[in-house]
Amino acid sequence: MSSSDDFDALGPATRGVLAGRRKGWTGTPEHPGAVVNPAVWRASTHLYSDMAALRAHPANEDGRFYYGRRGGPTQWALAEALTQLEPGASGTVLYPSGVAAIAGVLLTVLRPGDVLLMTDNAYEPSRAMGRGLLRDFGVETRWFDPTDMASFDAACCERTRCVLLESPGSLTMEVQDVPALAAAAKARGIVSVLDNTWASPLGFAALAHGVDISVMSLTKHVSGHSDCMMGSASAGPEWYRKLRLRAQGLGNVVSPDDASLMLRGLRTMKVRLEAETASALAIAQWLDGRPEVARVLCPMLPGSPGHELWQRDFSGGCGLFSFVLKGGTSAARDALIDGLELFGIGYSWGGFESLATPVDPASIRTASAWPLAGMDAADQFGVRLSIGLEDTADLIADLERGLAVWAAALGEQA
């Protein structure tokens, strides 16, 4: 493309195909751009032509060889591709996992004595970080209700330095008013960080909506094949530079082989997300009509909590959502999940295969309740589904079998 403005004007699918494919990284000096994909550059040592070149070592930026811990063309291509997919980003830092990305960001922003505000529907490893790692470094974590601006305001104080958002929440799927929260944080001098794994920049442009730093677990949608782990953080110029230096100080580096797999997944992410979203919405609509189901927690579903905000702010969705059974027991819910044949049981999502896991957030809630407002107290047993690329009709038939197992288990327990 002739300029970055021309590139930004392209549609997301086109940008996903072109991003990160510099001709210098997809060929040789004699044949630049000769192949489609960047090669896998495995190197710990980068050599200099002479001592003059060593002493004049280049600036600390992607695209310049220095030492393997700063990456090579394979990692640089992935970082650049992610930056080009995030409107407003100046750069992207790669981490060995999504949790490492969250930790790397928070350890960059926070200092001893600071207060971190964390949404109460945050990913459990993020919550554990607030209770453990950050506390050990002298940081206080306070939780707030993800859907209540007054709860956010009440949690703020003069020591508040950062707020960690997650929208939708990865278990209970609350959609936060991210633009309003980011603006309120900015007005107080608070850094806003969003775990944007659910939607990715293809479905929610975090920085364009006012967020300072956007984090993703690339393990999920970007990989798409459940075979490698990685995380990322994208930001504007000020925070990108700080994130990069802190990651280097902590010795963070990702494998070029994994970066190559992530680049492969990135090229098809949009079409996979569209297929998974369409299937998830059809399944959510089916579950919404089932007598065994008390509530479907799927922002894409009209009438579901958070749908209006999702419709206002998001340009896409994904295959992850939850539903809550009408009464029942934990044992019956286990029987339902065990009775599924096409859904695996595993703590991940975003892959080509469908997964089901139990949802029990009551014990980890601090500032908001479970069951959610408007739900019966008996309706507490949830199931989270990650919808993959199987045929929708087959997944619905499998869930129908699972619900029949659930009903039979309840009958045996009566």
Residue pairs with C-beta under 8 A, 6 or more apart in sequence:
1 7
1 10
1 18
7 15
7 18
7 84
8 15
8 87
10 18
12 85
12 202
12 270
13 270
13 271
15 84
15 85
16 81
16 85
16 202
16 266
16 267
16 269
16 270
17 267
18 84
19 80
19 81
19 82
19 84
19 85
19 266
20 38
20 76
20 77
20 78
20 79
20 80
20 81
20 82
20 84
20 263
20 266
21 33
21 36
21 37
21 38
21 77
21 81
22 63
22 77
22 80
23 32
23 33
24 32
24 63
24 73
25 38
25 73
25 74
25 76
25 77
26 32
26 33
26 34
26 35
26 36
26 37
26 38
26 39
27 33
27 34
27 35
28 34
37 260
37 263
37 264
38 73
38 74
38 77
38 260
38 263
39 73
39 74
40 74
40 256
40 257
40 260
41 72
41 73
41 74
41 256
42 256
42 257
43 68
43 72
43 256
44 67
44 68
44 69
45 67
45 68
46 65
46 66
46 67
46 68
46 72
48 54
48 57
57 66
58 64
58 65
58 66
60 66
60 70
60 244
60 245
60 248
62 70
62 71
62 75
62 76
62 79
62 80
62 91
63 76
65 72
68 253
69 248
69 251
69 253
70 248
70 253
71 79
71 94
71 253
71 254
71 256
72 256
74 256
74 259
74 260
74 263
75 94
75 253
75 254
75 256
75 259
77 259
77 263
78 94
78 259
78 262
78 263
78 266
79 91
79 92
79 93
79 94
79 232
80 92
81 263
81 266
82 89
82 92
82 201
82 216
82 222
82 232
82 234
82 266
83 89
83 90
83 91
83 92
83 234
85 200
85 201
85 202
85 266
86 92
86 201
86 205
86 206
86 207
86 214
86 234
87 201
87 205
87 207
87 208
88 205
88 207
88 208
88 236
89 207
89 214
89 234
89 235
89 236
89 240
90 235
90 236
90 237
90 240
91 234
91 235
91 237
91 240
91 241
91 244
92 232
92 233
92 234
92 240
93 101
93 104
93 232
93 233
93 240
93 243
93 244
93 247
93 252
94 230
94 231
94 232
94 252
94 254
94 259
95 101
95 104
95 230
95 231
95 232
95 233
95 247
95 252
95 254
96 229
96 230
96 231
96 252
96 253
96 254
97 217
97 219
97 229
97 230
97 231
98 195
98 197
98 215
98 216
98 217
98 218
98 219
98 220
98 229
98 230
98 231
99 125
99 126
99 129
99 217
99 231
100 231
100 252
101 215
101 216
101 217
101 231
101 232
101 233
102 123
102 125
102 126
102 129
102 164
102 193
102 195
102 215
102 231
103 129
103 133
104 231
104 233
104 243
104 246
104 247
104 250
104 252
105 193
105 213
105 215
105 233
105 243
106 116
106 129
106 134
106 139
106 162
106 164
106 193
107 137
107 246
107 250
108 239
108 242
108 243
108 246
109 161
109 162
109 191
109 193
109 213
109 239
110 116
110 134
110 137
110 139
110 161
110 162
111 138
111 139
111 161
112 137
112 138
112 139
113 138
113 139
113 159
114 139
114 140
114 159
114 160
114 161
114 162
115 139
115 140
115 141
115 142
115 157
115 159
115 160
115 161
116 130
116 134
116 139
116 140
116 141
116 142
116 160
116 161
116 162
116 163
116 164
117 141
117 142
117 143
117 144
117 152
117 155
117 156
117 160
117 162
117 163
117 164
117 190
118 126
118 127
118 130
118 141
118 142
118 143
118 144
118 163
118 164
119 143
119 144
119 146
119 163
119 164
119 165
119 166
119 167
119 169
119 176
120 143
120 144
120 145
120 146
120 365
120 366
120 367
120 368
121 146
121 166
121 168
121 169
121 170
121 171
121 172
121 174
121 361
121 368
122 143
122 164
122 166
122 169
122 195
123 166
123 170
123 195
124 364
126 164
126 166
126 195
127 143
127 364
130 139
130 141
130 143
131 141
134 141
135 141
140 159
142 155
143 155
143 366
143 367
144 151
144 152
144 154
144 155
144 367
145 151
145 152
145 367
145 368
146 165
146 166
146 167
146 169
146 174
146 176
146 368
147 174
147 175
147 176
147 305
147 306
147 368
148 368
149 177
149 180
149 181
149 184
151 367
151 368
152 163
152 181
152 184
153 184
155 367
156 188
156 190
160 188
160 190
161 190
161 191
162 190
162 191
162 192
162 193
163 181
163 185
163 190
163 191
163 192
163 193
164 193
164 194
164 195
165 176
165 178
165 181
165 182
165 192
165 193
165 194
165 195
165 211
166 176
166 194
166 195
166 198
167 174
167 175
167 176
167 178
167 194
167 196
167 198
167 204
168 174
168 175
168 198
168 199
168 299
168 306
168 310
170 195
170 197
170 198
170 320
170 349
171 322
171 359
171 361
171 382
171 384
172 297
172 322
172 359
172 361
172 370
172 372
172 382
173 297
173 298
173 299
173 304
173 305
173 306
173 320
173 321
173 322
174 305
174 306
175 299
175 305
175 306
175 307
175 309
175 310
175 313
176 309
177 309
178 194
178 204
178 206
178 209
178 210
178 211
178 313
179 209
179 210
179 313
181 192
182 192
182 194
182 209
182 210
182 211
182 212
183 210
185 191
185 192
186 192
186 210
186 212
191 212
191 213
191 239
192 210
192 211
192 212
192 213
193 211
193 212
193 213
193 214
193 215
194 206
194 211
194 213
194 214
194 215
195 215
195 216
195 217
196 204
196 206
196 211
196 214
196 215
196 216
197 215
197 216
197 217
197 220
197 221
197 350
198 318
198 320
199 314
199 316
199 317
199 318
200 216
200 221
200 222
200 269
200 273
200 316
200 318
201 214
201 234
202 269
202 270
202 273
202 315
202 316
203 273
203 314
203 315
203 316
203 317
203 318
204 313
204 314
204 315
204 316
205 315
206 214
206 234
207 214
207 234
207 235
207 236
209 313
212 235
212 236
212 239
213 233
213 234
213 235
213 239
213 243
214 233
214 234
214 235
215 231
215 232
215 233
216 222
216 231
216 232
216 233
216 234
217 230
217 231
218 229
218 230
218 231
218 232
218 262
219 228
219 229
219 230
219 231
219 348
219 350
220 348
220 349
220 350
220 351
221 265
221 269
221 272
221 273
221 318
221 350
222 230
222 262
222 265
222 266
222 269
223 229
223 230
223 261
223 262
223 265
223 350
223 351
224 265
224 268
224 269
224 272
224 350
224 351
224 352
225 261
225 265
225 351
225 352
226 348
226 351
226 352
226 353
227 261
228 258
228 261
228 262
229 258
230 254
230 258
230 259
230 262
233 243
234 240
235 243
272 352
272 389
273 316
273 317
273 318
273 319
274 316
275 389
276 318
276 319
276 387
276 388
276 389
277 300
277 316
277 317
277 318
277 319
278 392
279 319
279 387
279 389
279 390
279 392
279 395
280 298
280 300
280 317
280 318
280 319
280 320
280 321
280 385
280 387
281 298
281 300
281 301
281 317
282 392
282 396
283 385
283 387
283 392
283 395
283 396
283 399
284 296
284 298
284 300
284 301
284 304
284 321
284 323
285 301
286 396
286 399
287 293
287 296
287 323
287 399
288 296
288 301
288 303
288 304
290 403
291 326
292 325
292 326
292 403
292 406
292 407
293 323
293 324
293 325
293 326
294 324
294 325
294 326
294 327
294 375
294 376
294 379
295 304
295 323
295 324
295 372
295 375
295 379
296 304
296 321
296 322
296 323
296 324
297 304
297 305
297 321
297 322
297 323
297 324
297 372
297 382
298 304
298 321
298 322
298 323
299 305
299 306
299 307
299 309
299 310
299 314
299 317
299 321
300 307
300 310
300 317
300 321
301 307
301 321
305 372
310 317
318 350
319 349
319 350
319 354
319 385
319 386
319 387
319 388
320 349
320 350
320 384
320 385
320 386
320 387
321 384
321 385
321 387
322 359
322 382
322 383
322 384
322 385
323 382
323 383
323 385
324 359
324 371
324 375
324 379
324 380
324 381
324 382
324 383
325 332
325 333
325 336
325 379
325 381
325 382
325 383
325 406
326 379
327 376
327 378
327 379
328 381
328 406
328 410
329 381
329 409
329 410
329 413
330 358
330 360
330 381
331 409
331 413
332 381
332 406
332 409
332 410
332 413
333 358
333 381
333 383
333 406
334 358
335 405
335 406
335 408
335 409
336 383
336 402
336 403
336 405
336 406
336 409
337 343
337 345
337 356
337 357
337 358
337 383
337 402
338 345
338 405
339 401
339 402
339 404
339 405
339 406
340 356
340 398
340 399
340 401
340 402
341 398
341 401
342 354
342 390
342 394
342 395
342 398
343 354
343 355
343 356
343 385
343 395
343 398
343 402
344 353
344 354
344 355
344 356
345 355
345 356
345 357
346 355
346 357
347 357
348 355
348 386
349 355
349 384
349 386
350 386
351 386
351 388
352 388
352 389
353 388
353 389
353 390
354 385
354 386
354 387
354 388
354 390
354 395
355 385
355 386
355 388
356 383
356 384
356 385
356 386
357 383
357 384
358 381
358 382
358 383
358 384
359 381
359 382
359 383
359 384
360 380
360 381
360 382
361 370
361 382
362 370
362 380
370 380
371 377
371 379
371 380
387 395
